[in-house]
Amino acid sequence: MNTRAKRLVLPLGGAIIATSVVGASLSSTAEAAPDRKSRSLSSSFGDAKAIAGTWTPSKLKAAKSYLEDSTQHSKKLSTAGTRKASPDGKAGLIAPTSRSSRSVGKSKNLNLPTTVGKVFFEVDGKPYWCSGSSIQSKYRNLVATAGHCVYDTDKNKPVSNFVFIPAYHQGKAPFGVYVGAKVHTHYDFDVYEDYDKDYAFVNVYNGIKQVRQKQVSKNEYDKWKGSKETKREEITREEYRKCVLNLGSCYAEGKDTPDDVVGPDYPGAVLKKEEVNEETYKKAKVGKGNGNKYGEPFVENVTKTEYDAYKGPGTKKIDKSGNYTITHFYVQRWYKPGTAKKFYRETFWINIIDDAGRLGDNVGGQGFAWNQKLYKKVFAFGYPTAAHADGDKVYSGETMKWCYNKTYPAPRVSKYKVEEQVAIKCAFTPGSSGGPLVLQYKSSKRVGYINGVVSLTLDTDGNRRYDRISSPYFDGDTNSIYKYAANLWTGKLGS
């Protein structure tokens, strides 16, 4: 496969969408269990602070979801040949941590969870995103998302510059930015690209918030290792000259060019009036064209002083009542406007940041559930964004959405080695990948138990409309990986 980020889309007759990402090389950690693969996302607090600083509001806005490549199936998807996901041991629940006083609003009378947000990362230097959620852990520092949102199976390494923004809404990070420290996936996903294990748990550092910006010199700006940005302001030509003399950081764009006289039908031609004497006006033609009359003559009443001082082409006259008048005559002049240089001063700003605290303390953490029976109702949360395969685009990707339905055995998808995922009826489109499936969600507290993450987006009847989402079945293996991640301490960014 190629190295660009790709959204594995199968939009026709049994279409499937999954996200697969590519990223930067990062060191792996020693394995404590054969079913878990743990890898580093950032190696130090300094690296993490630098990563957080790169995610400016403009970069967040520029990030895209994975919709890049597409493949098509000509037949409908069915559950024939699917192995029903089943428990491999006793069912279990880990209680959530609620922050019910915090709110990101309502959607159709449902309180939306502050735990859910977007994970952002870079692929070959370009910004991308999908969905994720804060999940309960000992040190309040864990995010659940899809494995393909964090780890690229083509290049066998995690994505670069991974951050989580809970309660993301239209470019805002109300609870701070949380940089990924370590990612934990199942061995079968890491090695065999098996989407039956398409989930990941990511430990994050304490969050950061930008407190204020400070303008500094170019030298201070260059030495600053944290988040920073340059700004520019337009200045006058005289200010530009002074800036150059003082060796300031300023520059000019464009060039000075005069107006060009053109015909009235020239693309972009602009009409202006030119004053002429009465004789020239009388000889001018009527209609559209250079030198033709521009409206009727205009009679201006003036004072005697203005009358005596006037030297223009208009006709001066004292009327019968002794009033001093000047009659102005105009003709048409059509021209293409010239250009003028624009001048700018560059200013340098550093972003002063503060420790926003632990993720779970700020937004809470969803509980965790494994080895649960199928046919239970769950909520799915995420940020769908792409259009349906028929071209209809109903989601922006800027606001959180939800679905609610029963789980059932998902269709078999050999391309992704899917044989025992679970699915729910839901019209989410791409962008929702990594979002949680939450069992026993309590709207008043905004928490429940994460019992899956969106892996594939399905068109099961071949009508070019996405009608299902699927998730790996959370079993004892999932619980083992979760428990390991839930007990790791990552520290904090500091000030």
Buried (B, 14 or more C-beta within 10 A) or exposed (E): EEEEBBBBBBBBBBBBBBBBBBBBEBEBEEEEEEBBBBBBBBEEBEBBBBBBBEBBEEEBEEBBBBBBBBEBBEEEBEBEEBEEBEBEEEEBBBEBBBBBEBEBEEEEEBBBBBBBBBBBBBBEEEBBBBBBBBBBBEBBBBBBBBBBBBBBBEBEBBBBBBBBBBBBBEEEBBBBBBBBBBBBBBBBBBEEBBBBBBBBBBBBBBBBBBEEBEEBEEEEBEEBEBBBBEEEEEBEEEBBEEBEEEEBBBBEEEEEEEEEEBEEEEEEBEEEBBBBEBEBBEEBEEEEBBBBBBEEBEBEEBEEEEBEEBEEBBBBEEEEEEEBBBBBBBBBBBBBEEEEEEBBBBBBBBBEBBBBBBBBBBBBBBBBBBBBEBEBEBBBBBBBBBBBBEEEEEBEBBBBBBBBBEBBBBBBBEBBBBBBBBBBBBBBBBBBBBBBBBBBBBBEBBBBBBBBBBBBBBBBBBBBBBBBBBBBBBBBBBBBBBBBBBEBEBBBBBE
